Amino acid sequence: MTKDLQQKILQTAKELFARKGYKDTVLPDISSHLNIGKSTLYHYFESKEDIYKCAVEDEIEHYIARIEQIFNDESHPLEARLRQYLTLKETLTEHFPVLAQSLSDFMRKSNPIYLKDIIRGMLAREEHILQLVVSAIKSTSPEFSSSLPLRFFPLSLFLYLNISLVSRDLKEEGEHDPDSTLITKALLKLFNIPQA
């Protein structure tokens, strides 16, 4: 039961952080959604900051696992896997809203130091996965080349995130929605992959 309750607290907190943001989510919000006392939260987590850190780390683990799943699925050609990888980035705010928010804060330099280190670690893990993928490609296709350094692909996450955040703001104002698929098309072209 203890691990289940800890997961329920984390899931509820993630939903609230995604909807209200870190600053506007308070511990009584989390405890009242679960019909538990605030002291029960402190049994599992030291503070709101601790819950947020765990929420970000949890979404990072799921994000990295999804990237690994995409590239390990050899039933699809490489081009399709790269498209899936870039689509994952396009839809980050939908699937990983707490991570997207923390990355947005990272860009604005309003993240606590511990989150900066966690995000840098995530980007390094993503780059490492891509290095393995490119090494495997080069071993089977020596003619393969990319006009971009691998570091660009993990960092492209910030391009997608910017488009997504601007898109959300524009929708709220009734304006036209920018097309994040343009980034995907440009990256596929730079990676010498034909458009579908």
N, C-alpha and C positions, 0 to 999 in steps of 0.2 A: 504494500500500500504506500509506503514512503516514497519509493521511486516514482510510482504512478502520480502521486500528488505533486511531487517536484516537477514532473513533466507537464502536468495540468497547469501549474503556476506559470511555468515557462511559456507554454502555448498561449495562455490567456494574456500574459504580459506582451508577448510578440504581437498578438492581435491589437492590443491597446496601443502599443508603441507605433504600430503601423498606421492606425487610425488617428491617434491624437498627437503623436510625436513624443519624444523623450521628455521634454520639459513639461508638457501638459498631462502626462500620465503620472498619477500619484499612487502610492502603495494602497491606500483605501479603495481605489478603483479596482485594483487587482483582487484584493481580498473580498470585496463585495461581489464581484462577478463569480467568485468561487464559493461564496457563503462560508468563508473561513475568517478567523480573526487575523488581524494584522500581525500579531505575535507569531502566528503559524508561518507567515512568510519569513520571519527572521530565523525560524528554525532551519529553513532550507537555504536562505540567502542572507548575506550580511547587510545588503542595502539595495536601493533601487538601482544604483550604479552597477552592483554585482549582477542583478537580474538582467540588466541591459547588456552587460558584457557577455553573459552566458547566451543571451538571445542572438547577439551578433555572431559569436563563435559557432553556435548551432547552425545558423543560416550559412556561414562560411563552409562548414563541414558538408552540408547538403549541396551547396553550389559546387564545391570541388569534386564531390562524389558524382554529381551529374556530368561534369566535364569528363571525368575518368570513364564513366559509363558510355558517353558518346563516343570517345575515341577508342575504347576497347571493343565496341560493337563492330566486328569485322564483317557482319552480314551486309553492311552498307559500304559503298565505295567512299574513298577519302573525301571526295567533293561533297557528298551528302553529309558526312560527319562534320566537315568544316561549316557547312550551312547551318546544321543543328547547333553547333557551338556558337556561331554568331547570332542565331535566333535566340539562344539562351540569354545572351547579353542584351538583345533588343527587349526582352520581356522580363528583365531583372526586377523591375519595380512591381510587377504582378506576382512573381513567384517568390521573391526574396525581399519583401518590403523593408524589413528592419535593416538588412544589409545595405540596401539601396540608400536608405536614410543615413546610415553611418558613413557611407561613401560620399554622399552629398555633404555631410558635415566635414569630412576629411578634406574635400575640395575647398571648402570655405575656411579651413583651418580652425574649426570650432570643436574638434573632437578632443577628448582627453588623451593624454600621452599614451596610455595603455592601449587605446583603440588604434592609434596610429601604428604602433608596433604590430598589432594583430592584422591590420589591413596590409601592411607591407609584407608580412609573412604570407598572407593569402595570395598576393600578387606574385611573390617568389614561387609559391607552390604551383600556381597556374602556369608560370613561365617554364618551370621544370617539366611539367606535363607536355607542354608544346615542344620543348627541346627533344623529348623522347619521341614524340610523334614525327617531328621533322627528321630526326636521325633514322627512324624506321623507313620513312619515305625515301630518303637519300640512298639507303642501302638497297632498295628495290628499284628505284628510279633515279639513276645518277644525273639525269638531265633536269631534275627538279631544281627550281630556284624560286626565290621570293625576293622582291625588291624592297622588302621591309625587314628590319631586325625583329626577331621574335619578341623582344620586350614590348614592342608596340601592341601586340595582340592582347595581353592582359591589361595594358594601360588603355586600350580602346574602350574598355568598360566605362571609363569616365566620359567618353564621347557619347556613348549610348545613354548613359545616365543623364547627361546634360540635355540631350534631345528629349528624353522621357519627361524630365522635370519641366522643361519649357513647354512641352506638349500639354502636360497636365494643367499648367498655369493658363495657357492659351484657351484650352477647353473651358476652364472655369470662367474666362472672360468672353467666351463665345467666338473666339478667333479661330483661324485656320490651324490645323494640326500639322507640324513638320513631319516629314517622313523619315523615320529612323532606318528604314530599309535602304536608304541611299548610302549609309555607312557600310552596311553589309555588302552591297553591290561594289562599292569602291574597294573594300578589303579583299573580296573575291577576285576582283580584277588585278589588284596588286599581287595576289597570291597565284596569279596565272590560272585561275579556275574558271571555266566557261559558265556563263549565266544560265540558269534553268529556264 
